Each structure stands twice: as structure tokens, then as C-alpha cells.
Amino acid sequence: MFKQIARGAALALCVLAAGCAQDLSPAPAPALPQQAVEAAPGPAAPVGSGRVETDLEEGSLTPEQTALLQRFMDGYYQALARLQAPEGMDGLFASDAAAQQSLAGLTWQLGLRTLTEGADYSLVSWQYLLRCTAARQEADGSVTVQAQEDNTQIFAQTPGTESRQYGVHHSFTLTPGPEGWRIAAHSSFDALYLTTIRQGGWEDLEARYAAAVPAFLEANRAAAAALGAQREAGPLPSADHPYDRQAALDYARQYTAARNPAWDDYAGMGGNCQNYVSQCLYAGGIPMDTTGAAVWKWFDGTVANDTTAAGRSSSWSGVDEFLAYAEGNTGYGLAAQTGAPYLTGQPGDLIQMGENGSWRHVVIISQTVTDESGQTIDYLVHSNTSNLENWPASLYGYPQRLLTRIAGWND
């Protein structure tokens, strides 16, 4: 059962394999902060805190084991804050190999946070809550722990904005030794973790993940250089009616972590990201389209790629299918430019993400990130599965990114 918990969580997060989704019903949300955020002039000493909760649904943890997890998480965030190798983690791991594997996710994040030229993704402050949900005693005496993390990070690049992650899944293996409990393995779900699962399944997953980090960082480095040169905006398609970007963003922010019960949630069916983004567009005034060869609709959960006012189209909840609709639609409905120069977007536009020629994920831009000259260098985004609020697009780790600019809609 324990392995099913971990694997079930991973499959639920496979936003990236099929398309994504969420829930929709026009509903008000808190006003967004400013839509363009510039770096603060002076560095400040980072401050942060976190806690580990052990109100477990299954099993139990000792105070020593809980303290071990706390030290790991504190060291992790202190390293992210400085964008430097972790300090103060001596004695946490069962072996050097265990340390290297357990810190592979941190190595991945440190690499991503230094790739965007002109962006300072060190941390001004942070808070985290790690909720341990289950602990199981293994036959060899080790303990396997499953946990969910919520966190808030404030980046030096965007000091006026709180960036949040919700429900990040962690797995720890703790092992006893002559000097007390140590970490034998750690993993957390992210884009590279899911890509590693897709490429080779579950066998030797942690080792393959650690081995994949350098190549994926290099792919992201090359992508950052290529995307950073795409700055010349062309004209948007004509639209009879405007897109209400603020209404779309208000909705997006309200439902990053929560789900609107008026709509189905596809987190367990390949991912909720495209469903969520479709709902955001709809909240921004883009009407459902049941005319012509290209349709975009959601009336209920039954797949129906026809012009009836019933069911849902694949384009509503699938990333590839939505891209095909946005690119091919003429006449009534959405007017958009797919594949626009990457750094010409604005809040309310979309970014499709993927790797190896496949689109795995889609997000909605919440803010532009600018350098000292006011030039866009990155975006903050909202998303479902993973559930993120004002998160830097470049930190997802997908080397393929495509900008879709939303013009409005036509009669």
C-alpha cells in the first residue's frame, strides 16, 4: 500500500503526459499584485522558517526522526536562499552516495535558478510546512516516510511577490545506525522526476534522476539562450471582442490550490492544467465554441468532439488539442497567436511546456519579470498540477516553452 501512495501521487501529477485541467465558474478573486516586478536594488540577508508536522494517517515518527527531516528541509532552503551548495548537513545521510542521490533535486533547482541571464532567484525569505502523512517500518529496520509540502518563497528578483507551491510530494527513507537515524534516500516530484518515470519507469528511479540532472540542465541552458533572443512582437490576430485579462487572472489565482466544484478535476486523469487554463480563458470572456471543425467546450465530463452543446471537447482539457484549436480556429471563438516570440507575452497569455518534442503542461502568465532596464526576462505563472502561484516559468525545468498570445474572440 505504501508504494501505491507514492506512485499514485506521481501519476496524479503527470500533468505532463496528457494535458491538464481544473474547474471553472466565473467567480471573483483577490486583486493581483502589480503585473511587472523589477528587482530590488540592494541584497538583504535571507530569512526563513519551516516546520514538520507528524499527524500521520499511518504509522508514527520519533522525535529524532522528525528532527532529522527538519534539519534536511532547513538546509535545503538555506542553500536555495544563497544559491550555494548546502552547509550544515554533515551527519544527515547514511553515506556519501545517499547524500548525492538525496540532494539531486536541490542540485537541479540550484542549476535552474542560475540559468536566466539578469535574474536573481536567490531568496529574500521563505516559509515551508512539511506534513508527514504516512510512515512505514520496513523489514530491514528502515522507515519510509511520505509527506506533502506547501511553501512560500520570495525571490530577490521579485521582492514584492509571494511565490507559492502547494502539495509538493516528498518521499524519505530513514535508516538506523550506530550514531542514530540517517537519511538513506529522498525524492520529491518535479518535472524532471516525472520525465524520468516516463523514460524508464520506476526501476532505479532515484539513481536515474540524479544521473539525468546534468543533461537536463544543459538542455534548459540552451533553451534559455534561445528563448532569450525572442523579443520582436508581431501583430496579434484581429478580434471582435477583447479578452478580459484581469478577470482571467483573478480566477486563476483563486483556483491555484483549490478547485471550483462546478467543474470536474482531471488531476487523476493525466493532469488538470489545461482544464484550469481553459476555465481561466472562459472567466476572461472567451466563449465556448461549438461551431465549425474546431470546437472548444465543456458542458459535462463526457468526451464529445462535435458541435453539440453537450460533453467536453478534447481541446478543453488536453494541451496538444488546445494548441491545435488555438492555431486552427477561424471565425467564431478564440483568436490567438501560437508560437509567438517568447518574451513578448503579457499577463493572461499562456505558456505551453514540454520536452523531447511533446507538450506536457500549460500555465497562465500572472506577471512579467523584468531586468533593471525594464526588459522582460522571464514570467511568473499560475498553474494546476502542479499547483503553483506566481512561480517563475524558467524554474519548471521544461526545456521546451511556447508562448500563446490571446487576442480576444470573434463573432
C-alpha positions as CSV (number, residue, x, y, z in Angstrom):
1,M,0.0,0.0,0.0
2,F,2.8,2.4,0.8
3,K,4.3,2.2,-2.6
4,Q,0.9,2.8,-4.0
5,I,0.7,6.0,-2.1
6,A,3.9,7.3,-3.7
7,R,3.1,6.0,-7.2
8,G,-0.5,7.2,-7.0
9,A,0.7,10.7,-6.2
10,A,3.2,10.7,-9.1
11,L,0.6,9.6,-11.6
12,A,-1.8,12.2,-10.3
13,L,0.9,14.8,-11.0
14,C,1.5,13.5,-14.5
15,V,0.1,16.7,-15.8
16,L,2.6,16.5,-18.4
17,A,1.7,13.3,-20.1
18,A,-1.7,14.1,-21.4
19,G,-2.9,17.6,-20.8
20,C,-4.1,19.4,-17.8
21,A,-7.3,20.6,-16.2
22,Q,-9.2,22.3,-13.5
23,D,-12.6,23.7,-12.5
24,L,-14.4,26.8,-13.7
25,S,-17.3,29.0,-12.9
26,P,-16.9,32.8,-13.1
27,A,-16.1,33.8,-9.5
28,P,-14.4,36.8,-8.0
29,A,-10.9,36.5,-6.6
30,P,-8.4,38.8,-4.8
31,A,-6.8,41.5,-6.9
32,L,-3.4,40.6,-8.2
33,P,-0.3,42.5,-7.2
34,Q,1.5,44.6,-9.8
35,Q,1.9,42.9,-13.2
36,A,5.5,43.8,-13.8
37,V,8.0,43.3,-11.0
38,E,11.5,44.7,-11.0
39,A,14.5,43.6,-8.9
40,A,15.1,45.5,-5.7
41,P,18.4,47.4,-5.7
42,G,20.1,46.0,-2.6
43,P,20.6,42.5,-1.3
44,A,19.3,41.6,2.1
45,A,20.2,38.7,4.4
46,P,17.7,35.9,3.7
47,V,15.3,34.8,6.5
48,G,13.1,31.8,6.7
49,S,11.4,29.2,8.8
50,G,9.6,26.0,8.5
51,R,8.1,23.2,10.4
52,V,7.5,19.4,10.1
53,E,4.1,18.1,11.2
54,T,3.7,14.4,12.1
55,D,0.0,13.9,12.5
56,L,0.2,10.8,10.5
57,E,-2.6,8.9,8.8
58,E,-0.4,5.7,9.0
59,G,2.5,4.8,11.3
60,S,4.5,7.1,13.6
61,L,7.8,9.0,13.8
62,T,10.0,9.5,16.8
63,P,11.2,13.0,17.8
64,E,14.7,12.1,16.5
65,Q,13.3,11.1,13.1
66,T,11.2,14.3,12.9
67,A,14.3,16.4,13.8
68,L,16.2,14.7,11.0
69,L,13.6,15.8,8.5
70,Q,13.6,19.3,9.9
71,R,17.3,19.6,9.5
72,F,17.2,18.4,5.9
73,M,14.4,20.9,5.0
74,D,16.1,23.8,6.7
75,G,19.4,23.0,5.0
76,Y,17.6,22.7,1.6
77,Y,16.1,26.2,1.9
78,Q,19.2,27.8,3.2
79,A,21.0,26.5,0.1
80,L,18.3,27.9,-2.1
81,A,18.4,31.2,-0.4
82,R,22.1,31.6,-1.1
83,L,22.1,29.7,-4.4
84,Q,25.1,27.8,-3.0
85,A,25.9,24.2,-2.1
86,P,24.2,23.2,1.2
87,E,26.0,23.7,4.5
88,G,25.3,22.2,7.9
89,M,24.1,18.9,6.5
90,D,27.0,16.8,7.9
91,G,25.8,13.7,9.6
92,L,22.3,13.7,8.0
93,F,23.0,11.0,5.4
94,A,23.7,7.3,5.7
95,S,26.5,7.5,3.1
96,D,28.1,9.8,0.5
97,A,26.1,8.0,-2.2
98,A,22.9,8.6,-0.2
99,A,23.8,12.3,0.2
100,Q,24.4,12.7,-3.6
101,Q,21.2,11.0,-4.5
102,S,19.1,12.7,-1.8
103,L,20.3,16.2,-2.8
104,A,19.9,15.6,-6.6
105,G,16.6,17.6,-6.5
106,L,18.4,20.5,-4.8
107,T,21.2,20.4,-7.4
108,W,18.5,20.5,-10.1
109,Q,16.9,23.6,-8.5
110,L,20.1,25.4,-7.9
111,G,21.0,24.9,-11.5
112,L,17.7,26.1,-12.8
113,R,17.8,29.2,-10.6
114,T,21.0,30.4,-12.2
115,L,20.2,30.0,-15.9
116,T,18.2,33.1,-16.7
117,E,20.5,36.0,-17.5
118,G,19.8,39.1,-15.5
119,A,17.5,37.2,-13.0
120,D,18.4,36.8,-9.3
121,Y,16.4,33.9,-7.9
122,S,18.1,33.8,-4.6
123,L,15.6,34.0,-1.7
124,V,14.8,37.0,0.4
125,S,12.6,34.9,2.6
126,W,10.8,31.6,2.8
127,Q,8.4,29.5,4.8
128,Y,7.5,25.8,4.5
129,L,5.2,23.3,6.1
130,L,6.1,19.6,5.6
131,R,3.1,17.4,6.6
132,C,4.2,13.8,7.0
133,T,1.2,11.7,6.0
134,A,2.4,8.1,6.4
135,A,5.4,6.2,7.9
136,R,6.1,2.5,7.4
137,Q,8.6,0.3,9.2
138,E,10.5,-1.8,6.6
139,A,11.8,-5.4,7.1
140,D,15.4,-4.1,7.2
141,G,14.6,-1.7,10.0
142,S,14.4,1.4,7.9
143,V,11.4,3.7,7.8
144,T,9.8,5.1,4.7
145,V,8.0,8.4,5.0
146,Q,5.6,10.1,2.7
147,A,5.0,13.8,3.0
148,Q,3.3,16.8,1.4
149,E,4.9,20.3,1.4
150,D,3.4,23.8,1.0
151,N,5.8,26.7,0.8
152,T,6.1,30.4,0.1
153,Q,9.2,31.8,-1.4
154,I,10.1,35.5,-2.0
155,F,12.8,35.8,-4.7
156,A,15.3,38.7,-4.8
157,Q,14.2,39.3,-8.4
158,T,10.5,39.7,-7.4
159,P,10.7,41.1,-3.8
160,G,7.1,42.3,-3.8
161,T,5.5,39.0,-4.7
162,E,5.0,35.8,-2.8
163,S,5.6,32.7,-4.9
164,R,3.8,29.6,-3.6
165,Q,3.9,25.8,-4.2
166,Y,1.1,23.6,-2.9
167,G,1.2,19.9,-2.2
168,V,4.8,19.0,-3.3
169,H,5.2,15.3,-2.7
170,H,8.3,14.0,-0.8
171,S,9.5,10.5,0.0
172,F,12.2,9.8,2.6
173,T,13.9,6.6,3.6
174,L,15.4,6.8,7.1
175,T,17.8,4.2,8.3
176,P,19.1,3.5,11.8
177,G,22.8,3.3,12.6
178,P,25.3,3.3,15.5
179,E,25.1,7.2,15.7
180,G,21.4,7.5,15.2
181,W,19.0,7.8,12.3
182,R,20.2,9.0,8.9
183,I,18.6,9.7,5.5
184,A,19.2,6.9,3.1
185,A,17.1,8.3,0.2
186,H,15.0,11.3,-0.6
187,S,13.0,12.3,-3.7
188,S,10.4,14.9,-4.5
189,F,8.1,15.2,-7.5
190,D,9.0,17.7,-10.1
191,A,9.2,17.9,-13.9
192,L,12.4,16.0,-14.1
193,Y,11.2,13.3,-11.8
194,L,8.1,12.7,-14.0
195,T,10.2,12.8,-17.1
196,T,12.5,10.2,-15.6
197,I,9.4,8.0,-14.9
198,R,8.1,8.4,-18.5
199,Q,11.5,7.5,-19.9
200,G,12.3,4.4,-17.9
201,G,9.6,3.6,-15.4
202,W,10.1,3.1,-11.7
203,E,13.2,0.9,-11.7
204,D,16.3,2.6,-10.2
205,L,14.3,5.8,-10.4
206,E,16.3,7.9,-7.9
207,A,19.6,6.9,-9.4
208,R,18.4,7.7,-12.9
209,Y,17.0,11.0,-11.7
210,A,20.4,12.0,-10.2
211,A,22.2,10.9,-13.3
212,A,19.8,12.9,-15.6
213,V,20.3,16.3,-13.8
214,P,23.4,17.5,-15.8
215,A,21.9,16.7,-19.2
216,F,18.6,18.3,-18.4
217,L,20.3,21.4,-17.0
218,E,22.3,21.7,-20.2
219,A,19.0,21.4,-22.3
220,N,17.5,24.1,-20.2
221,R,20.6,26.3,-20.5
222,A,20.4,26.0,-24.3
223,A,16.7,26.8,-24.2
224,A,17.2,29.8,-22.1
225,A,19.7,31.2,-24.5
226,A,17.3,30.6,-27.5
227,L,14.2,31.9,-25.8
228,G,16.0,35.0,-24.5
229,A,16.6,36.2,-28.1
230,Q,12.8,36.1,-29.0
231,R,11.8,39.7,-28.3
232,E,10.3,41.1,-31.5
233,A,6.5,41.1,-31.2
234,G,4.4,40.8,-34.3
235,P,0.7,41.8,-34.7
236,L,-2.0,39.8,-32.9
237,P,-4.8,38.3,-34.9
238,S,-7.8,40.6,-35.2
239,A,-10.6,40.1,-32.6
240,D,-14.1,41.5,-32.5
241,H,-14.1,41.4,-28.7
242,P,-11.3,41.9,-26.1
243,Y,-10.0,39.4,-23.6
244,D,-10.6,40.4,-20.0
245,R,-7.1,39.6,-18.7
246,Q,-7.7,40.7,-15.2
247,A,-10.9,38.6,-14.8
248,A,-8.9,35.6,-16.1
249,L,-6.1,36.3,-13.7
250,D,-8.4,36.8,-10.7
251,Y,-10.0,33.4,-11.4
252,A,-6.5,31.8,-12.0
253,R,-5.3,33.0,-8.6
254,Q,-8.4,31.9,-6.7
255,Y,-8.1,28.3,-8.0
256,T,-4.4,27.5,-8.0
257,A,-4.6,25.3,-4.9
258,A,-8.4,24.9,-4.6
259,R,-10.8,23.6,-7.2
260,N,-14.0,25.1,-8.4
261,P,-16.7,22.4,-7.6
262,A,-18.7,23.5,-10.6
263,W,-16.2,21.8,-12.8
264,D,-14.6,18.3,-13.0
265,D,-11.0,18.0,-11.8
266,Y,-8.7,15.9,-14.0
267,A,-5.7,15.7,-11.7
268,G,-6.1,11.9,-11.5
269,M,-6.6,11.6,-15.3
270,G,-3.4,13.0,-16.7
271,G,-3.4,16.4,-15.1
272,N,-5.7,19.4,-14.5
273,C,-3.5,22.1,-16.1
274,Q,-5.3,22.6,-19.5
275,N,-8.7,22.3,-17.9
276,Y,-7.7,25.0,-15.4
277,V,-6.3,27.3,-18.2
278,S,-9.5,26.8,-20.3
279,Q,-11.5,27.8,-17.3
280,C,-9.4,30.9,-16.9
281,L,-9.9,31.9,-20.5
282,Y,-13.6,31.3,-20.1
283,A,-13.6,33.5,-17.0
284,G,-11.8,36.1,-19.1
285,G,-14.7,36.2,-21.6
286,I,-13.6,33.8,-24.2
287,P,-16.8,31.9,-25.2
288,M,-17.1,28.1,-25.7
289,D,-17.0,27.3,-29.4
290,T,-19.4,24.7,-30.8
291,T,-19.2,25.9,-34.4
292,G,-17.1,24.6,-37.3
293,A,-14.5,21.9,-37.4
294,A,-12.6,23.2,-34.4
295,V,-14.5,23.1,-31.1
296,W,-13.7,24.1,-27.5
297,K,-16.3,23.3,-24.9
298,W,-17.2,21.9,-21.5
299,F,-20.8,21.0,-20.6
300,D,-20.1,17.8,-18.7
301,G,-17.3,15.2,-18.4
302,T,-18.2,13.1,-21.4
303,V,-15.8,13.4,-24.3
304,A,-17.7,14.8,-27.3
305,N,-15.7,16.4,-30.1
306,D,-18.7,17.6,-32.0
307,T,-20.8,20.7,-32.3
308,T,-23.5,19.7,-29.8
309,A,-23.9,21.7,-26.6
310,A,-23.0,18.7,-24.6
311,G,-20.0,16.9,-23.2
312,R,-16.4,18.3,-23.4
313,S,-14.0,18.6,-26.3
314,S,-10.5,17.2,-26.1
315,S,-9.3,20.8,-26.7
316,W,-10.7,21.8,-23.3
317,S,-8.6,19.5,-21.2
318,G,-5.7,18.4,-23.5
319,V,-2.6,20.5,-24.1
320,D,-1.9,19.4,-27.7
321,E,-5.6,19.5,-28.6
322,F,-5.9,23.0,-27.2
323,L,-2.9,24.1,-29.2
324,A,-4.4,22.7,-32.4
325,Y,-7.7,24.5,-31.6
326,A,-5.9,27.8,-30.9
327,E,-3.8,27.6,-34.0
328,G,-6.6,26.4,-36.4
329,N,-9.7,28.2,-35.2
330,T,-11.2,30.7,-37.6
331,G,-14.5,32.5,-37.4
332,Y,-16.3,32.3,-34.1
333,G,-14.5,31.9,-30.8
334,L,-10.9,32.3,-29.6
335,A,-8.4,34.5,-31.6
336,A,-4.8,33.7,-30.6
337,Q,-1.3,33.6,-31.8
338,T,0.5,30.4,-31.1
339,G,4.3,30.2,-31.2
340,A,4.7,33.9,-30.6
341,P,8.2,35.3,-29.8
342,Y,8.7,34.0,-26.3
343,L,9.4,37.2,-24.4
344,T,6.5,39.2,-25.9
345,G,3.9,37.9,-23.6
346,Q,1.8,39.7,-21.0
347,P,-0.3,38.6,-18.0
348,G,-3.2,36.4,-19.2
349,D,-1.2,34.8,-22.0
350,L,-0.3,31.1,-22.0
351,I,2.9,29.1,-22.0
352,Q,2.9,25.5,-23.1
353,M,5.8,23.4,-21.8
354,G,7.4,20.1,-22.6
355,E,10.4,18.1,-23.6
356,N,11.6,15.7,-26.3
357,G,9.1,17.1,-28.8
358,S,6.0,16.6,-26.6
359,W,3.9,19.2,-24.9
360,R,3.3,18.2,-21.3
361,H,2.0,21.2,-19.4
362,V,0.4,24.7,-19.8
363,V,0.3,27.7,-17.5
364,I,-1.1,31.2,-17.4
365,I,1.2,34.2,-17.1
366,S,0.5,36.2,-13.9
367,Q,3.3,38.8,-14.1
368,T,6.2,39.7,-16.3
369,V,9.7,39.6,-14.7
370,T,11.9,42.4,-15.8
371,D,15.6,43.3,-15.5
372,E,17.0,46.7,-14.4
373,S,16.3,48.2,-17.8
374,G,12.6,47.1,-17.7
375,Q,13.1,44.4,-20.3
376,T,11.2,41.1,-19.9
377,I,13.5,38.2,-19.0
378,D,11.0,35.7,-17.5
379,Y,7.4,35.3,-16.3
380,L,5.6,34.4,-13.1
381,V,2.8,32.0,-13.8
382,H,-0.2,30.3,-12.1
383,S,-0.9,26.6,-12.7
384,N,-2.6,23.4,-11.7
385,T,-1.0,20.0,-11.3
386,S,1.5,21.2,-10.1
387,N,-0.4,23.8,-8.0
388,L,1.7,26.9,-8.2
389,E,1.1,30.6,-7.7
390,N,3.3,33.3,-9.1
391,W,6.0,30.8,-9.9
392,P,8.9,31.6,-12.3
393,A,8.3,29.8,-15.6
394,S,12.0,29.1,-16.0
395,L,12.1,27.1,-12.8
396,Y,9.7,24.5,-14.0
397,G,12.6,22.8,-15.8
398,Y,11.0,22.1,-19.1
399,P,13.4,23.0,-22.0
400,Q,10.5,23.4,-24.5
401,R,8.4,26.5,-23.9
402,L,5.9,28.0,-26.3
403,L,4.1,31.3,-25.9
404,T,0.4,31.6,-26.9
405,R,-0.8,35.2,-27.0
406,I,-4.5,35.7,-26.5
407,A,-6.1,38.4,-28.7
408,G,-9.8,38.0,-27.8
409,W,-12.6,36.4,-29.6
410,N,-14.6,36.8,-32.8
411,D,-18.3,36.6,-33.7
